[in-house]
């Protein structure tokens, strides 16, 4: 399958992250003077929310054909706008948007919890199709789970017999119209960890992602009903400290278990954008440390995550939540030099004329999102953004998708490298002096390009194969670096084109299986035919091997 990437013909290069410390990848040592420079790096993620049918599916009870059509529309629109990663909500409320033996099918898919899509062929698996569709377009896919929400207030069908509220009701608490797993019940925490690891082990995901829902957002004067589990714990900690310890335990265990199974799979968290009021001094707002019992600063400082995406859902000039000051504060907490990718509130961009006049007047303009991206790039330590949510881009509200494609994301970029996850590269067979110095993959073989006029541009198709001397690793550590074996899924094929004097990323796609020498194809729409193309393999943590040209 092909990757579709829109590439601007002109325009200045973007100051994207390219240094290893910032998550980039310096060019490998090479004896090829024609080789392109290190490609630009920036994480450009978009959340696809399935709860309450926010993004996908648009409503309950769609057919498989309709579900696939909507999926392709979202992937095509976000890829065309310049995004390179999808954060897909696979577990909205202790239910599943995938084939699961642990939890029932989601109501937001079929209309009835526990029932699959009517008329679906045997084995139909939405998550697997989202992964394949994203990878074919050169996009990562991170599976987003809600670890503790057990029933959403918008749910209408009865809980299925195999739902946690029926199987283990002692784990579940009712709170303000929701059902919630009690984080203070060790078995409940273990269940959510088992769900996360089931996804990591069975699917070729690039990341596992949790958001800001730990303990529920509190209502004044209504305590969360966990007095029994607190008493049963016999903890010497205060109630608030005990609750934070429960969440800390989940976060650390999630990280350790994911890294033990598949070290390349990123663990990401998108907490509320304010850790505590007064940090930094002028900031005011909800105290997530106390209200949600989420010590997100601790996780970042200790490195029990690979990226943090604080939800900076306020305007650049918000007097009590200034974007740049908040972002700089988060960066300053990053002792372990993990990725910092702030969350942007793209859903505040409303369709022209949407809702009441007052609501429409409150809409953000695309320029607000572009300004936040620009401020993020100017910061020293943030290497990307994640937009909530896909619907604003797919609907091109007020021209948001066009604005991203035409300016902020006009220059395609690869996701940043995660150097702390890097393991030694597999040995070269036979030895190649330049490649051995750089410890990189051998160059692809049989790189070929075709170009056809299409509308006002050119469709470029580049194919390549794995070289015969590019041996398949046999030990597990090398397999993970290579992308096969325990890592699953295979390497990425990255293609760059030369336009005038400049090299630019044309596109990428995931090679299958991590072994063999079968052909891999990248297809992209560009403004003009490149004078040259080069291709290289990239592993699952972002390291690029030797380049080959047509």
N, C-alpha and C positions, 0 to 999 in steps of 0.2 A: 504494500500500500504506500501511497506517496504522501509526502509532507507538502502542504500548501503554505507558502510564506510570501507575503507581499513585501517587496523591497523597494524603497524609494530610490530613484535614479540620481537624485542630487541632494544637496544639503550637507551641513557640517557634521563631522563625526561627534558622537556623544561622549561625554566624559564618564564612561561606565567603569565599574570596578574591574581592574585587570591585574592587580598585584596579589600574590599569594596570601598576604596578611589580610586582605580585604575580601578574600574568597575568589580571587581570580586565578589565572594560571599563566605563568610566564611561558614564553615560547620555548620548546625543547631545544636542547643543543642539536645542531644539524649541520651537515656539510652540504646542504642544498641552498645555494644563495637565492634561489627564486622563491623559497618557501614563504608563505604568508606570515604576517605577525600574529601574535596571540590574539584570538578573537575577543571581542568585548563580552563582558559578563555582567548580568543583572538578573535577579529573580523578578519575574513579572507574573505573579500568581493571581488567580481569580477564584473566589469561593463559588461553588455550585451547591446551593442549599436545597435539600429535598424536604425538610420538615415544613408542614403546612403548604407544600407545593409552591414554595417561593420561586424557585428557578426551574426545577425539573422533578417530576413531570409537571406540566402546567395545570393538570387536574388529575383526580383519581380516575382509575378505570380505563385508561387508554389501552389500545391494542399494542402488540409488539411493534408493528409497523409504525404506529404513531410515536411510540417511545423512541424508536431508533431515529426517526425523522427529527424529533426535537433534540435528541442528543447530538446529531450531526450538525444541526443548525447552531447549537451553542458552541460546539468545538470549532466549527468553521468561522463563526463570527468573532470569537475571542482570539483565535489564532490570527485572523486577518487584522485584528486590532493591535497585534504585537505581543500578546501574552505567550509565555512559554511554560506555564504550569497551571494545573487545575487542582483545586482542593475540593474533592467530591465528598459530600456527606453520605456516608455509607450506613451509619447507624444513628438515626435521629432520636429514638426514644426506646432503647432496649428492644429494637426491632431491626430488620435487615433489608437493605437494598441489594442483597446478594444471596446466593445459596448458602444457608447456614444451618448447622445442626444444633446450634446453641440458642438461637432466638428466632421468632416467627417473622414471616414476610411483613413488611411495613404496610400499614393502612394507606399511607400516602402514595403507594404504588398501585395497588389493586382496588382500593376502596374498602377492603375488609382485612383487618389484621389477621395474619396467618394464612391467607389465601394468595397464591401466586397470580400472575397475570393470566386472565382468561384466554384460552386458545394459544398460549405460548408453547413453542416446541420444547421437547424434553431437554433439560439442561440449560434453558435460558437463564442467563446470569447478567443482570445489568452492570454490576461492578466490573466484571471481566470485559464487557463490551466497552465501557468507558475507558478502561486501561488501554485496550487495543486501539481505540479511536484516538486517544491522546498521543500515544507513542507513535502512531503512524503519521501524525502531524508534527512530530518533533517536540511534543510537550510532555513534561513530567505529569504524573498523577499521584496525588497524596490522598489517602483514605482518611476522611474526617469522621471521628466518632464522638458522641456525647457520652462521657463515662458514667454519668449518674442519673440523667433524666430518664424516667421510666414511662411516662405518658405525657403527651403534650395537651395543652388546654384546647387545641383545635381538633383533637381526635374525636371521632364520633362512633366508631364501631366498637363492639365489646372486645376486651382483651382476649387474645387467643388462649386456648388451654395450655400451650407451652410457653406463654409469656411469664416473665419472672414474677409478676404480681400474683399469678395463679400457682406457680410451682414453688416459689419461696416467698410467700407473703410477709414473713417476718423480717425480710430485708427491706421492705418498701414502706415509705412514709407518704402520706397525703399532705400537700402543702399548696394552698391558694389555687386550687383547680388542677394542679399537676400531681403526678406520682413521681417519687424520687427514690432512688436507691440511697440508703443511709450509708454515707462514707465511713461511719464508725463501726459498721459491721464487717469484720474481716472477710467473711465469705462473699459479701457483696462486692468488695474491692477485687477479690480474686476472680470473681465472675467477669467483671469488666476487663481485667487484664487478660483473661482467657479469650474473650471476644477479640480484643486487639491483636493478640498473638495468632489467633486463627486466621485473621486477615493477612497479617504479615507473612505467615508461613505458607499460605495457599495461593496468594495472589502476587503478581509481579508489580507491586506498588513501589513508588519511589520515596514515599514518606507515610508516616502515620501522624495524624493531627488531632489535637483536642483544643477546644475553644475556652470561653470564659465561664462556662457553667460547671462549677464545682458544687459547693452548697448553693441552693437557689438564691436568686436575688431576693432580699428580705422585704417583707411588708412591715411597716412600723407597728410595733406592739404585738406582732404575731411571731412567736419563737418557732424555730424548726423543731419538730417533735422527736428529738433524739435522746431524751433523758434516760431511757432504759438502756440504750447501747452505751451511753457515757458511764452509767453506774456499773454496767457489766464489765467494762474495760478495767475497772479498779485503777484508773490512771491517777497519778499524783499531779497531773497538769491541770490548769484551769480549763474550763469548757472551751474557751476560744483557742487556747494553745493546743488542746487535744484535737480540736477540729482541724487546725492547720497541720498538725502532725499526721493526721489521716491523709490529707491531700498530698503532703510531702512524700509520704510513703508510696502512694500510688504513682506519683511522677517518677520517683527514683526507680521503682520496680519496673515501670514501663520502659524506661531508658535501658536499664540493665538487661532486661529480657529481649528487647528488640536487638540490641547490639550482640547478644550471645547468639541469636538466630541468624540475623542478616545485618552485619555491621554497616553496610552501605545505605540501608533504609534510614532516612532522616526522621527524627522525632521533633515535631514542631508543636508549639503552644501559642495560642493567640489570646492572651489575657486582657482583661479590662485595661484601658490605656493609662489609668492612674493607679500606681501602686498604693500610695497613701497621699492624702492631701498635704500640701507643703513640701512635696518632693517632685520637682524643685520648688523653692519657696513660694512663688506666686500662684501655684496651681491649687485650685479648689475643685471639689467634686466628691463622688462616692469613694469611700475607703474600702477598696477591694480586699485589702489585707484583713480587715475586721469583718466586713459584711459577707464576703464570699469565702473567707478563710483561705485565700490564695496568696502565698508568699512568693509571687513570681520573681521578685528580685533575687531571692535565694536560689531559685532554679537556674537563673541566668548566671549568677556569680559562681555557682558550684558546677555548672556545665552539665546538668542533668537534662539537657535538651540540645538539639543541633541548630534550631533557629527559634527565635521568639518574634511574634508578630503582634506587638501591643496595639490594641484597637484605638488608634488616634482619630476618633470619629468627630472631630471638631474642626472648624475652619482655621485657616492659617492664623488669622488675627483674633481668634477667640480670646477675650481678655483674661479669663481664668484657666484656660486650657490651651495656651499657645503651642502651635504645632512644633515649631523648631526647638523651643525650650524643652518640651516633653521628649522629643526624639533624642536630643543631646543627653538628657538625663538617662534614658534607657541605654544609650551607647556607653555612657560612663560606668554603668554597672557591669559591663561585659568583660569581666576579669578573664574568662576562658576563651575570649575571641571567637565566640560563636556568631552565627549569622543574625543580624537584626534587620527584619523586613517589616516595617510598620503596616498595619491594616488601614486602608482608606475607605471612607464611607461613600462609595460611588452611588449607592442607592438613594442618597439625598438629591441626586440629579433626577428630577421628575420629568416625565413627558410633558411637552408644552401643552398647557391647558388641562393638565391632569387634576382631578379632584376639585375641591373648592377653590375660589379665587385666593383665599388666604393661604391655603396649602401651596398653590402654584407659586405665589409670591415668595414663599419660604424655600422654594427649590434652589439648590445650588446650580451654578453654571459649570460646564466642563472646565472652565479656566481654573476653578478652585482645585480640582483634582490635578491638573497639570502643574499648578504652583506647588502642590504638595510633593509631587514627583521631583520637581526641580530642587526643592529644599532638601529632599532626601539625598539626592545626588551630591549636593554641596556639603553634606555632613561628612565627617571623617569617621566612618565605621558602619554605616548602613549600606547594604549592597542590593537593595530591591524593595519591592512593595507587594502587597496583596490587596486586591479590590473586592469589597463586598457591595453587590454581588453581581453575578453574570447577567441578570436580566437587564440592568441598566446599559450594558454594552451591547447585548443582543438586540435590544429595541432601539439602540443608537439614540438614546434620549438626548435631545437638544444637541445632537451631533457628537456625543461623547466618544463613540467608537471611531468616528472619522477623525476626531481631534487627536486621539491616541495614535492612530495609524499615521496621521500626517505630520505629527511633531514628536511627542514624547517617546513613542515606540517606533518611529520610522526606521531606525537602524536596528535590525535584528540582533539579538544577543543570546548567548548560551547562559544557562544557570551557573551561578558561582560554584567554584570548587570547594569541597569541604576537606581541607588538608589534614585535620585531626583524625579523619577516618581512613587516611591513606595507609595501605600496607605495601610491602615490597612488590614490585611488578613481576610478572612471570618472566622466567629466563628467555633469552633470545635463542632461536635455533634456525639456521646457524648463527654464530655471533656476528654482529654488525657493529663496527667500531663506534660510529656516531650514535646509533640507537643505544648501545650499551652504556655510553657515557651518560645519556639522558634517562636511562631506565624507562623506555617507552615501548609501545607496541610497534611492530613493523608496519610499514606503510601498506595501505590496501593495494590490491592488484587489479589490473584491467579497468582503470578509471576511464569512463567514456561519457561524453556529453552530447546531447542533441538539443537543438533550439528551434522552436517554431513560433512564428508570429501569431499573436492572439489578441484581437481587439487593438488597444493602443500599446500593448507591451509584448513581452516574449515569455513563453513557457519553456523553462530550462529543465531538462531531465538528466540527472547524473547517476550513473550506476557504478558499482565497485564490488569487488569480491575480497574475501579474506585470503591473504597470500598463503601459498602452500607451506612456506617456512614458518608461518605464524602458528606455532604449535598450540594445541589445546592443553591447558594446565591440568595436572592430575591431583595436586594437593589442594585442600579446601581453602587455604588462605589465598593462594594464587587464583583459584576459581572465583572467589569473591571479588578480587580486584579486576579480573577479566570480565565479570558479569555473568558467567555461567555457574554451574554447580549450585552451591548454597545461595549464591547471589541471584540466580535466575535471570531470565530475560535477555541477556546478551548486551553487547556494547551498543553505543550510538555511532552511527556514521555521520560525521560532520562535513559539510561542503561549504567552501568559500569560493567566491568569484572575484575576479579583478575587473574593476570598472575604472577606466582611465588609469591613474596611478595608485588607486586605493583598492585594497582587498576588503570585502565585506562578507559577512555570513549570508549564505543563500538559504540554508536550511539544514535539518538533521532528521534522522529517523532511527528507531530502535531496530537493531539487527536481532534476529530470532535465535534464542537458544544458547548463545555464547559459544558455539562450536560450528565446525564445518566451514566450507568455502563458498556457500551459495551467494548469489547476487543480492545486493541491497540497493534500493532505488530511492533517491530524493528528487522530488519534483517541486518546482517553485515558479511563481510568476514574478518576473522582474521587468523593469522599464526598458532595458536594452540588453542585448546579448553580451555576456562578459567576454573579455579577450582571452581569459584563461580561467580554469577551475582547478581547485585542489581539494583532496579529500583525505581525511584521517579518522582513525578510530578514537573514541573517547570512552573511558571506563565509567563505572557507576558512581565514582566519587568525583568525576570531572576532569581526570587527567587525560591529556591528548597525546597521541603517539606521533610517529613520523608521518609527514605529508607525502602524498603522491599526486601527480598532476596527469591530465589527459595526455 
